[in-house]
Amino acid sequence: MSTEQLVAQLIIDNEWDAATQILSKRLETSSHVKTLSLLYRYNNQFEQEKQVISQAQESSSYIKQRRDYFNKSIWEQLEPRQKLYIPKDFTKVPTLETLEQLCFVTAAGSDHPYFSLVWQLIESLKNTSTYKDIPIMVFDAGLTDDDKQKLLSTFSNITIVDPGWDVEINMNATRVTQAGLKGCTARPYMDKHFQGYRYYMWLDTDVWIQDERALDSVVKQAEEEGVGCVQDHLYDNWQNSFWDMNNRVKPIVPKDFSNFLTTKKTVTGGTFCIDKQSGFFEKWQAYFKLAIDECGFTWGSEEITFLYTVNKMLPKIQPISRVHQFSGCRNGFPIIHEKDQILYTPDSNQIIGIVHLTGFLSLKNDPFIPVVLLPRDQFVPVNHLEQNKQIFNQWLAAHKQMDTQHQINVFENTKMTSFHFRTYPWKDKSAIREELFQNVKAVLAQEA
């Protein structure tokens, strides 16, 4: 039996891994190259396919097409995720009146990787059912004219505003670019920069929406309590948090602020919703100004004063479950089930609502993370959680030493998948499968 016949029969029998192994060792014809390329594409093994295409001697239209694909940036190679259709409890969905008075607010710059991240955030909002037409307000934190035009011409209901400086800052005391700081200093004043709305939902540039029920929960809480906030995924309390003033040489906020927060629960500043009529903005702005006057502006000043305002104004508020926003992967990578590519929490096997790429710049720069995929609907076993954390720690150690573009080759025994809103191409899967079977039928017909 020839190689072509053997591979064709394995594909017919759905033994695609075996067919891939044989072809990877016997790339003798252009037909072999194309078939192996299709197999790699179907299984999201794009690094392996890239190597095969780059080494191919042929210059067929198919090979040229694939070479052109790999010459694109990673961001352009990927596709927006499939829309999730999950039944809702409509008692937990904001009223139509609330939705008509709601806007989303974020900040954007043109520096890498933040422009691609805000683009994906907007794509993920447009991918929802309830929120796809809600106005999106963007603070210009360093956008070029070309990038502003791209956003405005691609997406509907987008408003971009350069907020200027709401407070005076000392640029030497910050770690962020000057333009980028506008996204920080303008946050407490978003109601003044974007007037005409009652509900303002802030979304950090590096978040994206996977399950829109998370948006329902945050907006609904703001509708009922004046503020909607989410429990911080990374830190359970102030004393263990990144922001703990007792462990800092230079305080971000006055001492009485940090002393007050010592016994309080932390909430994330990456996702929240405020009812303008609650009086929260006025309190936040006052506390923010007080902190600036006493301590000067430092990256994070507005976030700590947001947390302070929440605990001062709403001491009994119950932050929404951290499942609704998964941040930073410090407790291990998300669980990803094969086929549906949905991200689940590593500890409770629940669908993550809002994915927040905080914690490591590498997660923002490079969408790919190494994971062990689980069969669909299988609950996460304890041994997998341990393995997941080991993979994460390996990745973290390796990433400190390696260039991000090489990181994808580090783990040969794991599969790579995207942690961003854009993921491996999925729209052409049925076409790839059809083309494979057409090739198989042609081979078998020739041999007959």
C-alpha beads as a LAMMPS data file, in Angstrom:
LAMMPS data file: protein, C-alpha beads

448 atoms
447 bonds

1 atom types
1 bond types

-500.0 500.0 xlo xhi
-500.0 500.0 ylo yhi
-500.0 500.0 zlo zhi

Masses

1 110.0

Atoms # bond

1 1 1 0.000 0.000 0.000
2 1 1 1.416 3.406 -0.981
3 1 1 1.800 6.292 1.459
4 1 1 -1.084 8.075 -0.265
5 1 1 -3.367 5.050 0.136
6 1 1 -2.403 4.513 3.761
7 1 1 -2.954 8.151 4.703
8 1 1 -6.224 8.264 2.749
9 1 1 -7.551 5.204 4.563
10 1 1 -6.523 6.581 7.967
11 1 1 -8.379 9.811 7.254
12 1 1 -11.471 7.873 6.170
13 1 1 -11.218 5.908 9.435
14 1 1 -10.865 9.163 11.445
15 1 1 -7.334 8.179 12.515
16 1 1 -6.076 11.667 11.810
17 1 1 -3.269 11.665 14.377
18 1 1 -1.778 8.550 12.803
19 1 1 -2.084 10.092 9.334
20 1 1 -0.342 13.232 10.591
21 1 1 2.543 11.240 12.075
22 1 1 3.121 9.345 8.824
23 1 1 3.037 12.446 6.631
24 1 1 5.330 14.425 8.951
25 1 1 8.033 11.831 8.208
26 1 1 7.335 11.391 4.480
27 1 1 6.856 14.711 2.779
28 1 1 7.613 13.339 -0.672
29 1 1 5.083 15.137 -2.880
30 1 1 3.145 18.387 -3.049
31 1 1 0.034 16.361 -2.227
32 1 1 1.685 15.254 1.027
33 1 1 2.480 18.862 1.947
34 1 1 -1.067 20.069 1.306
35 1 1 -2.684 17.172 3.170
36 1 1 -0.391 17.631 6.185
37 1 1 -1.082 21.372 6.131
38 1 1 -4.840 20.733 6.193
39 1 1 -4.482 18.252 9.059
40 1 1 -2.432 20.712 11.090
41 1 1 -4.920 23.502 10.388
42 1 1 -7.869 21.394 11.440
43 1 1 -6.157 20.543 14.750
44 1 1 -4.971 24.116 15.429
45 1 1 -1.317 23.113 15.104
46 1 1 -0.304 26.260 13.298
47 1 1 3.324 26.354 14.398
48 1 1 3.839 22.889 12.925
49 1 1 2.032 23.915 9.762
50 1 1 4.138 27.063 9.482
51 1 1 7.307 24.976 9.549
52 1 1 6.010 22.646 6.818
53 1 1 4.926 25.544 4.605
54 1 1 8.207 27.410 5.048
55 1 1 10.195 24.315 4.003
56 1 1 8.004 23.403 1.034
57 1 1 9.789 23.558 -2.317
58 1 1 6.562 23.863 -4.305
59 1 1 4.995 27.207 -5.175
60 1 1 1.409 26.143 -5.818
61 1 1 -1.432 28.581 -5.267
62 1 1 -2.270 26.785 -2.004
63 1 1 1.299 27.086 -0.660
64 1 1 1.433 30.750 -1.665
65 1 1 -1.868 31.385 0.099
66 1 1 -0.569 29.790 3.294
67 1 1 2.712 31.688 3.125
68 1 1 0.776 34.935 2.806
69 1 1 -1.242 33.934 5.858
70 1 1 1.854 33.371 7.978
71 1 1 3.323 36.694 6.884
72 1 1 0.492 38.449 8.705
73 1 1 0.793 39.534 12.328
74 1 1 -0.418 37.058 14.955
75 1 1 -3.402 39.296 15.655
76 1 1 -4.418 39.270 11.983
77 1 1 -4.016 35.491 11.770
78 1 1 -6.583 34.920 14.498
79 1 1 -10.385 35.270 14.369
80 1 1 -12.975 36.600 16.822
81 1 1 -14.438 33.793 18.907
82 1 1 -17.752 32.150 18.286
83 1 1 -20.709 33.697 20.045
84 1 1 -21.849 31.900 23.202
85 1 1 -25.552 31.114 23.391
86 1 1 -26.332 30.448 27.056
87 1 1 -29.871 30.692 28.501
88 1 1 -30.380 33.694 30.784
89 1 1 -32.331 34.202 33.977
90 1 1 -34.177 37.328 32.903
91 1 1 -34.827 38.374 36.504
92 1 1 -31.075 39.081 36.607
93 1 1 -30.967 41.082 33.375
94 1 1 -31.017 44.910 33.612
95 1 1 -34.260 46.600 32.624
96 1 1 -34.691 48.109 29.176
97 1 1 -34.779 51.549 30.812
98 1 1 -31.352 50.903 32.360
99 1 1 -29.886 49.643 29.094
100 1 1 -31.078 52.791 27.316
101 1 1 -29.104 54.905 29.828
102 1 1 -25.950 52.754 29.855
103 1 1 -22.588 53.313 28.199
104 1 1 -19.309 51.394 28.325
105 1 1 -16.101 53.306 29.001
106 1 1 -12.497 52.266 28.361
107 1 1 -9.155 53.773 27.368
108 1 1 -6.978 53.101 24.328
109 1 1 -3.518 53.865 23.025
110 1 1 -1.703 52.904 19.857
111 1 1 1.279 51.363 21.633
112 1 1 1.713 47.584 21.403
113 1 1 -0.168 45.561 22.546
114 1 1 -2.905 47.885 23.754
115 1 1 -4.462 48.840 20.451
116 1 1 -5.034 45.195 19.530
117 1 1 -6.448 44.585 23.023
118 1 1 -8.987 47.415 22.917
119 1 1 -9.975 46.277 19.432
120 1 1 -10.687 42.793 20.800
121 1 1 -12.590 44.237 23.771
122 1 1 -14.880 46.098 21.376
123 1 1 -15.228 43.002 19.172
124 1 1 -16.265 40.982 22.225
125 1 1 -18.906 43.573 23.189
126 1 1 -20.250 43.544 19.639
127 1 1 -20.387 39.742 19.920
128 1 1 -23.018 39.888 22.679
129 1 1 -26.789 39.824 22.228
130 1 1 -27.901 42.360 24.846
131 1 1 -25.014 44.835 24.699
132 1 1 -23.929 44.914 21.054
133 1 1 -25.584 48.310 20.429
134 1 1 -24.693 50.004 23.727
135 1 1 -22.536 53.131 23.130
136 1 1 -18.806 52.662 23.768
137 1 1 -16.815 55.647 25.066
138 1 1 -13.051 55.614 24.599
139 1 1 -10.515 57.829 26.335
140 1 1 -7.780 58.694 23.867
141 1 1 -4.639 57.675 25.770
142 1 1 -2.218 57.961 22.879
143 1 1 -4.101 56.898 19.768
144 1 1 -2.717 57.898 16.387
145 1 1 -5.054 59.568 13.911
146 1 1 -4.977 56.426 11.750
147 1 1 -5.965 54.169 14.643
148 1 1 -8.777 56.487 15.678
149 1 1 -10.094 56.395 12.136
150 1 1 -9.880 52.597 12.056
151 1 1 -11.968 52.325 15.215
152 1 1 -14.569 54.852 14.094
153 1 1 -14.937 53.391 10.609
154 1 1 -15.098 49.759 11.768
155 1 1 -17.404 49.910 14.786
156 1 1 -20.715 51.670 15.351
157 1 1 -21.616 53.734 18.432
158 1 1 -18.003 54.639 19.233
159 1 1 -17.022 57.995 20.728
160 1 1 -13.345 58.902 21.234
161 1 1 -12.369 61.813 23.496
162 1 1 -8.990 63.153 24.591
163 1 1 -9.732 63.882 28.271
164 1 1 -6.743 66.117 28.863
165 1 1 -5.624 66.242 32.490
166 1 1 -8.208 66.281 35.271
167 1 1 -5.480 66.534 37.934
168 1 1 -1.868 67.644 37.969
169 1 1 0.643 64.781 38.011
170 1 1 4.369 64.339 38.463
171 1 1 5.518 62.424 35.396
172 1 1 8.768 61.363 37.087
173 1 1 6.843 59.395 39.698
174 1 1 4.994 57.170 37.268
175 1 1 5.770 54.028 35.298
176 1 1 3.308 54.573 32.449
177 1 1 3.683 56.698 29.308
178 1 1 2.376 60.231 29.650
179 1 1 -0.484 59.723 27.220
180 1 1 -1.346 56.388 28.827
181 1 1 -1.813 58.064 32.197
182 1 1 -4.826 59.933 30.877
183 1 1 -6.735 56.662 31.102
184 1 1 -5.988 56.660 34.837
185 1 1 -6.562 60.287 35.746
186 1 1 -9.790 60.525 33.734
187 1 1 -11.507 57.459 35.217
188 1 1 -13.060 59.155 38.259
189 1 1 -14.378 61.896 35.945
190 1 1 -15.861 59.725 33.187
191 1 1 -19.349 61.086 33.917
192 1 1 -18.107 64.591 33.084
193 1 1 -16.282 63.584 29.921
194 1 1 -19.215 61.551 28.570
195 1 1 -22.389 63.287 29.634
196 1 1 -25.953 62.199 28.985
197 1 1 -25.905 58.734 30.594
198 1 1 -26.964 57.432 33.968
199 1 1 -24.987 54.158 34.110
200 1 1 -21.271 54.053 33.327
201 1 1 -19.592 50.673 33.049
202 1 1 -15.818 50.774 33.084
203 1 1 -13.865 48.014 31.327
204 1 1 -10.059 47.931 31.415
205 1 1 -8.382 47.878 28.011
206 1 1 -7.078 44.355 28.611
207 1 1 -10.403 42.642 29.322
208 1 1 -12.764 40.875 26.947
209 1 1 -16.247 39.453 27.345
210 1 1 -16.748 35.700 27.054
211 1 1 -20.114 35.254 28.806
212 1 1 -22.336 38.332 28.769
213 1 1 -24.189 37.180 31.880
214 1 1 -21.256 38.736 33.749
215 1 1 -22.249 42.127 32.316
216 1 1 -25.840 41.432 33.367
217 1 1 -24.756 40.853 36.966
218 1 1 -22.575 43.956 37.257
219 1 1 -25.080 46.332 35.626
220 1 1 -27.978 44.817 37.587
221 1 1 -26.169 45.411 40.880
222 1 1 -25.548 49.031 39.899
223 1 1 -29.243 49.332 39.046
224 1 1 -30.202 48.053 42.507
225 1 1 -27.381 49.357 44.756
226 1 1 -25.810 52.264 42.912
227 1 1 -22.553 50.449 42.166
228 1 1 -21.819 47.078 40.583
229 1 1 -18.448 45.604 41.524
230 1 1 -16.665 42.264 41.290
231 1 1 -14.649 40.445 43.924
232 1 1 -10.929 40.650 43.153
233 1 1 -9.708 37.341 41.745
234 1 1 -6.093 37.835 42.786
235 1 1 -6.398 39.060 46.365
236 1 1 -8.897 38.170 49.083
237 1 1 -8.070 41.093 51.334
238 1 1 -6.145 44.334 51.472
239 1 1 -3.259 43.026 53.590
240 1 1 -2.391 40.408 50.958
241 1 1 -2.933 42.702 48.016
242 1 1 -0.591 44.376 45.586
243 1 1 -1.851 47.706 46.888
244 1 1 -1.087 47.199 50.614
245 1 1 0.380 50.526 51.687
246 1 1 2.152 49.023 54.697
247 1 1 4.607 47.334 52.332
248 1 1 5.378 50.405 50.218
249 1 1 8.115 52.951 50.654
250 1 1 6.001 55.725 49.170
251 1 1 2.272 55.626 49.942
252 1 1 -0.275 55.955 47.145
253 1 1 -3.066 57.178 49.425
254 1 1 -3.142 58.772 52.886
255 1 1 -2.365 56.512 55.840
256 1 1 -5.901 56.668 57.196
257 1 1 -7.134 55.349 53.831
258 1 1 -4.879 52.292 53.977
259 1 1 -5.601 51.727 57.682
260 1 1 -9.324 51.743 56.931
261 1 1 -8.898 49.255 54.082
262 1 1 -6.817 46.799 56.131
263 1 1 -9.860 44.805 57.221
264 1 1 -11.840 45.228 54.012
265 1 1 -12.470 42.932 51.097
266 1 1 -10.912 43.954 47.817
267 1 1 -12.855 44.513 44.620
268 1 1 -11.381 44.771 41.160
269 1 1 -10.931 48.108 39.465
270 1 1 -10.924 46.454 36.055
271 1 1 -14.686 46.025 35.758
272 1 1 -17.376 48.021 37.530
273 1 1 -20.580 49.975 36.880
274 1 1 -21.701 53.217 38.550
275 1 1 -25.145 54.815 38.715
276 1 1 -24.517 58.546 38.368
277 1 1 -27.528 59.303 40.573
278 1 1 -25.973 57.372 43.489
279 1 1 -23.514 60.178 44.300
280 1 1 -20.587 57.770 43.922
281 1 1 -18.744 59.855 41.342
282 1 1 -18.687 62.932 43.564
283 1 1 -17.297 60.939 46.518
284 1 1 -14.698 59.159 44.377
285 1 1 -13.520 62.412 42.824
286 1 1 -13.169 64.017 46.263
287 1 1 -11.173 61.098 47.693
288 1 1 -9.025 60.944 44.557
289 1 1 -8.237 64.668 44.792
290 1 1 -7.421 64.301 48.496
291 1 1 -5.014 61.435 47.784
292 1 1 -3.335 63.394 44.982
293 1 1 -2.940 66.506 47.138
294 1 1 -1.368 64.567 50.008
295 1 1 0.662 61.862 48.233
296 1 1 0.965 63.014 44.648
297 1 1 -0.247 60.952 41.724
298 1 1 1.095 57.415 41.401
299 1 1 -0.030 54.678 39.037
300 1 1 -2.983 53.128 40.876
301 1 1 -4.116 56.207 42.815
302 1 1 -7.533 56.220 41.174
303 1 1 -7.998 52.471 41.674
304 1 1 -7.252 52.567 45.398
305 1 1 -9.551 55.524 45.913
306 1 1 -12.250 53.634 43.989
307 1 1 -11.862 50.725 46.418
308 1 1 -11.914 53.135 49.337
309 1 1 -15.095 54.799 48.061
310 1 1 -16.856 51.449 47.626
311 1 1 -16.093 50.421 51.215
312 1 1 -16.984 53.845 52.628
313 1 1 -20.263 54.306 50.790
314 1 1 -21.430 50.695 50.628
315 1 1 -19.944 48.829 53.620
316 1 1 -22.420 45.969 53.298
317 1 1 -22.192 45.471 49.537
318 1 1 -21.573 41.898 48.427
319 1 1 -19.187 41.979 45.452
320 1 1 -20.211 39.765 42.565
321 1 1 -18.534 36.368 42.342
322 1 1 -14.968 36.364 41.023
323 1 1 -16.116 33.827 38.424
324 1 1 -17.457 36.817 36.534
325 1 1 -13.954 38.210 36.082
326 1 1 -10.917 35.971 35.877
327 1 1 -7.663 37.889 36.259
328 1 1 -4.056 37.236 35.619
329 1 1 -3.735 33.436 35.879
330 1 1 -1.809 33.628 39.144
331 1 1 -3.584 30.500 40.359
332 1 1 -2.985 28.571 37.146
333 1 1 -4.158 28.839 33.583
334 1 1 -7.860 28.534 32.737
335 1 1 -9.239 25.132 31.863
336 1 1 -10.117 24.880 28.192
337 1 1 -12.376 22.132 26.886
338 1 1 -11.660 20.801 23.441
339 1 1 -13.965 21.671 20.520
340 1 1 -15.830 24.542 22.165
341 1 1 -12.632 26.408 23.272
342 1 1 -14.543 27.977 26.180
343 1 1 -12.418 29.181 29.107
344 1 1 -13.320 27.772 32.525
345 1 1 -12.011 28.653 35.984
346 1 1 -9.152 26.332 37.030
347 1 1 -10.626 25.657 40.463
348 1 1 -14.393 25.380 39.980
349 1 1 -14.963 24.419 36.331
350 1 1 -17.292 27.387 35.780
351 1 1 -17.449 29.486 32.620
352 1 1 -15.413 32.680 33.012
353 1 1 -17.540 35.737 32.283
354 1 1 -14.944 38.470 31.766
355 1 1 -11.352 37.545 30.984
356 1 1 -8.820 40.050 32.347
357 1 1 -5.267 39.824 31.009
358 1 1 -3.731 41.480 34.016
359 1 1 -0.676 40.398 35.950
360 1 1 1.798 39.618 33.197
361 1 1 2.619 41.790 30.200
362 1 1 3.482 38.578 28.347
363 1 1 -0.176 37.514 28.438
364 1 1 -1.098 40.769 26.719
365 1 1 1.683 40.536 24.139
366 1 1 1.216 36.901 23.194
367 1 1 -2.247 35.308 23.025
368 1 1 -0.959 31.738 23.303
369 1 1 -0.717 29.730 26.500
370 1 1 0.098 26.023 26.972
371 1 1 -2.810 23.902 28.219
372 1 1 -3.965 20.337 28.517
373 1 1 -7.357 20.208 26.825
374 1 1 -10.151 18.293 28.544
375 1 1 -12.898 16.344 26.786
376 1 1 -16.100 18.337 26.524
377 1 1 -18.268 18.325 29.694
378 1 1 -15.672 16.435 31.754
379 1 1 -15.272 17.903 35.237
380 1 1 -11.763 18.965 36.125
381 1 1 -10.034 16.252 38.211
382 1 1 -7.671 17.195 41.041
383 1 1 -4.635 15.827 39.227
384 1 1 -5.379 18.073 36.279
385 1 1 -5.475 21.142 38.533
386 1 1 -2.036 20.226 39.847
387 1 1 -0.737 19.661 36.337
388 1 1 -2.258 22.947 35.222
389 1 1 -0.395 24.852 37.942
390 1 1 2.843 23.064 37.095
391 1 1 2.469 24.062 33.436
392 1 1 1.808 27.654 34.476
393 1 1 4.890 27.768 36.713
394 1 1 7.018 26.255 33.941
395 1 1 5.700 28.808 31.486
396 1 1 6.377 31.655 33.891
397 1 1 9.953 30.506 34.557
398 1 1 10.670 29.965 30.871
399 1 1 9.075 33.228 29.855
400 1 1 11.494 35.208 31.988
401 1 1 14.320 33.916 29.830
402 1 1 12.788 33.610 26.380
403 1 1 11.555 35.928 23.695
404 1 1 7.751 35.781 23.420
405 1 1 7.852 34.748 19.782
406 1 1 9.684 31.555 20.770
407 1 1 7.595 30.721 23.787
408 1 1 5.139 28.725 21.677
409 1 1 7.749 26.006 21.143
410 1 1 8.608 25.528 24.806
411 1 1 6.124 22.827 25.722
412 1 1 6.128 19.927 23.305
413 1 1 3.743 17.838 25.397
414 1 1 1.011 20.447 25.628
415 1 1 -1.241 22.158 23.142
416 1 1 -1.237 25.896 22.647
417 1 1 -4.461 27.862 22.640
418 1 1 -5.376 31.537 22.700
419 1 1 -6.191 33.342 25.941
420 1 1 -7.362 36.416 23.999
421 1 1 -10.743 37.099 22.404
422 1 1 -9.248 36.316 19.044
423 1 1 -8.454 32.654 18.683
424 1 1 -7.439 30.086 16.102
425 1 1 -9.441 30.266 12.855
426 1 1 -12.607 28.232 13.269
427 1 1 -14.890 29.413 10.469
428 1 1 -13.080 27.312 7.864
429 1 1 -13.107 24.000 9.789
430 1 1 -15.919 22.465 7.757
431 1 1 -14.268 23.591 4.517
432 1 1 -10.943 22.050 5.604
433 1 1 -12.654 18.772 6.442
434 1 1 -14.436 18.769 3.093
435 1 1 -11.194 19.456 1.228
436 1 1 -9.429 16.635 3.066
437 1 1 -12.097 14.148 2.068
438 1 1 -12.066 15.372 -1.522
439 1 1 -8.309 14.754 -1.626
440 1 1 -8.831 11.320 -0.116
441 1 1 -11.475 10.407 -2.695
442 1 1 -9.171 11.559 -5.499
443 1 1 -6.296 9.429 -4.177
444 1 1 -8.437 6.337 -3.768
445 1 1 -9.942 6.812 -7.230
446 1 1 -6.463 7.025 -8.772
447 1 1 -5.269 3.908 -6.962
448 1 1 -8.389 2.021 -8.060

Bonds

1 1 1 2
2 1 2 3
3 1 3 4
4 1 4 5
5 1 5 6
6 1 6 7
7 1 7 8
8 1 8 9
9 1 9 10
10 1 10 11
11 1 11 12
12 1 12 13
13 1 13 14
14 1 14 15
15 1 15 16
16 1 16 17
17 1 17 18
18 1 18 19
19 1 19 20
20 1 20 21
21 1 21 22
22 1 22 23
23 1 23 24
24 1 24 25
25 1 25 26
26 1 26 27
27 1 27 28
28 1 28 29
29 1 29 30
30 1 30 31
31 1 31 32
32 1 32 33
33 1 33 34
34 1 34 35
35 1 35 36
36 1 36 37
37 1 37 38
38 1 38 39
39 1 39 40
40 1 40 41
41 1 41 42
42 1 42 43
43 1 43 44
44 1 44 45
45 1 45 46
46 1 46 47
47 1 47 48
48 1 48 49
49 1 49 50
50 1 50 51
51 1 51 52
52 1 52 53
53 1 53 54
54 1 54 55
55 1 55 56
56 1 56 57
57 1 57 58
58 1 58 59
59 1 59 60
60 1 60 61
61 1 61 62
62 1 62 63
63 1 63 64
64 1 64 65
65 1 65 66
66 1 66 67
67 1 67 68
68 1 68 69
69 1 69 70
70 1 70 71
71 1 71 72
72 1 72 73
73 1 73 74
74 1 74 75
75 1 75 76
76 1 76 77
77 1 77 78
78 1 78 79
79 1 79 80
80 1 80 81
81 1 81 82
82 1 82 83
83 1 83 84
84 1 84 85
85 1 85 86
86 1 86 87
87 1 87 88
88 1 88 89
89 1 89 90
90 1 90 91
91 1 91 92
92 1 92 93
93 1 93 94
94 1 94 95
95 1 95 96
96 1 96 97
97 1 97 98
98 1 98 99
99 1 99 100
100 1 100 101
101 1 101 102
102 1 102 103
103 1 103 104
104 1 104 105
105 1 105 106
106 1 106 107
107 1 107 108
108 1 108 109
109 1 109 110
110 1 110 111
111 1 111 112
112 1 112 113
113 1 113 114
114 1 114 115
115 1 115 116
116 1 116 117
117 1 117 118
118 1 118 119
119 1 119 120
120 1 120 121
121 1 121 122
122 1 122 123
123 1 123 124
124 1 124 125
125 1 125 126
126 1 126 127
127 1 127 128
128 1 128 129
129 1 129 130
130 1 130 131
131 1 131 132
132 1 132 133
133 1 133 134
134 1 134 135
135 1 135 136
136 1 136 137
137 1 137 138
138 1 138 139
139 1 139 140
140 1 140 141
141 1 141 142
142 1 142 143
143 1 143 144
144 1 144 145
145 1 145 146
146 1 146 147
147 1 147 148
148 1 148 149
149 1 149 150
150 1 150 151
151 1 151 152
152 1 152 153
153 1 153 154
154 1 154 155
155 1 155 156
156 1 156 157
157 1 157 158
158 1 158 159
159 1 159 160
160 1 160 161
161 1 161 162
162 1 162 163
163 1 163 164
164 1 164 165
165 1 165 166
166 1 166 167
167 1 167 168
168 1 168 169
169 1 169 170
170 1 170 171
171 1 171 172
172 1 172 173
173 1 173 174
174 1 174 175
175 1 175 176
176 1 176 177
177 1 177 178
178 1 178 179
179 1 179 180
180 1 180 181
181 1 181 182
182 1 182 183
183 1 183 184
184 1 184 185
185 1 185 186
186 1 186 187
187 1 187 188
188 1 188 189
189 1 189 190
190 1 190 191
191 1 191 192
192 1 192 193
193 1 193 194
194 1 194 195
195 1 195 196
196 1 196 197
197 1 197 198
198 1 198 199
199 1 199 200
200 1 200 201
201 1 201 202
202 1 202 203
203 1 203 204
204 1 204 205
205 1 205 206
206 1 206 207
207 1 207 208
208 1 208 209
209 1 209 210
210 1 210 211
211 1 211 212
212 1 212 213
213 1 213 214
214 1 214 215
215 1 215 216
216 1 216 217
217 1 217 218
218 1 218 219
219 1 219 220
220 1 220 221
221 1 221 222
222 1 222 223
223 1 223 224
224 1 224 225
225 1 225 226
226 1 226 227
227 1 227 228
228 1 228 229
229 1 229 230
230 1 230 231
231 1 231 232
232 1 232 233
233 1 233 234
234 1 234 235
235 1 235 236
236 1 236 237
237 1 237 238
238 1 238 239
239 1 239 240
240 1 240 241
241 1 241 242
242 1 242 243
243 1 243 244
244 1 244 245
245 1 245 246
246 1 246 247
247 1 247 248
248 1 248 249
249 1 249 250
250 1 250 251
251 1 251 252
252 1 252 253
253 1 253 254
254 1 254 255
255 1 255 256
256 1 256 257
257 1 257 258
258 1 258 259
259 1 259 260
260 1 260 261
261 1 261 262
262 1 262 263
263 1 263 264
264 1 264 265
265 1 265 266
266 1 266 267
267 1 267 268
268 1 268 269
269 1 269 270
270 1 270 271
271 1 271 272
272 1 272 273
273 1 273 274
274 1 274 275
275 1 275 276
276 1 276 277
277 1 277 278
278 1 278 279
279 1 279 280
280 1 280 281
281 1 281 282
282 1 282 283
283 1 283 284
284 1 284 285
285 1 285 286
286 1 286 287
287 1 287 288
288 1 288 289
289 1 289 290
290 1 290 291
291 1 291 292
292 1 292 293
293 1 293 294
294 1 294 295
295 1 295 296
296 1 296 297
297 1 297 298
298 1 298 299
299 1 299 300
300 1 300 301
301 1 301 302
302 1 302 303
303 1 303 304
304 1 304 305
305 1 305 306
306 1 306 307
307 1 307 308
308 1 308 309
309 1 309 310
310 1 310 311
311 1 311 312
312 1 312 313
313 1 313 314
314 1 314 315
315 1 315 316
316 1 316 317
317 1 317 318
318 1 318 319
319 1 319 320
320 1 320 321
321 1 321 322
322 1 322 323
323 1 323 324
324 1 324 325
325 1 325 326
326 1 326 327
327 1 327 328
328 1 328 329
329 1 329 330
330 1 330 331
331 1 331 332
332 1 332 333
333 1 333 334
334 1 334 335
335 1 335 336
336 1 336 337
337 1 337 338
338 1 338 339
339 1 339 340
340 1 340 341
341 1 341 342
342 1 342 343
343 1 343 344
344 1 344 345
345 1 345 346
346 1 346 347
347 1 347 348
348 1 348 349
349 1 349 350
350 1 350 351
351 1 351 352
352 1 352 353
353 1 353 354
354 1 354 355
355 1 355 356
356 1 356 357
357 1 357 358
358 1 358 359
359 1 359 360
360 1 360 361
361 1 361 362
362 1 362 363
363 1 363 364
364 1 364 365
365 1 365 366
366 1 366 367
367 1 367 368
368 1 368 369
369 1 369 370
370 1 370 371
371 1 371 372
372 1 372 373
373 1 373 374
374 1 374 375
375 1 375 376
376 1 376 377
377 1 377 378
378 1 378 379
379 1 379 380
380 1 380 381
381 1 381 382
382 1 382 383
383 1 383 384
384 1 384 385
385 1 385 386
386 1 386 387
387 1 387 388
388 1 388 389
389 1 389 390
390 1 390 391
391 1 391 392
392 1 392 393
393 1 393 394
394 1 394 395
395 1 395 396
396 1 396 397
397 1 397 398
398 1 398 399
399 1 399 400
400 1 400 401
401 1 401 402
402 1 402 403
403 1 403 404
404 1 404 405
405 1 405 406
406 1 406 407
407 1 407 408
408 1 408 409
409 1 409 410
410 1 410 411
411 1 411 412
412 1 412 413
413 1 413 414
414 1 414 415
415 1 415 416
416 1 416 417
417 1 417 418
418 1 418 419
419 1 419 420
420 1 420 421
421 1 421 422
422 1 422 423
423 1 423 424
424 1 424 425
425 1 425 426
426 1 426 427
427 1 427 428
428 1 428 429
429 1 429 430
430 1 430 431
431 1 431 432
432 1 432 433
433 1 433 434
434 1 434 435
435 1 435 436
436 1 436 437
437 1 437 438
438 1 438 439
439 1 439 440
440 1 440 441
441 1 441 442
442 1 442 443
443 1 443 444
444 1 444 445
445 1 445 446
446 1 446 447
447 1 447 448
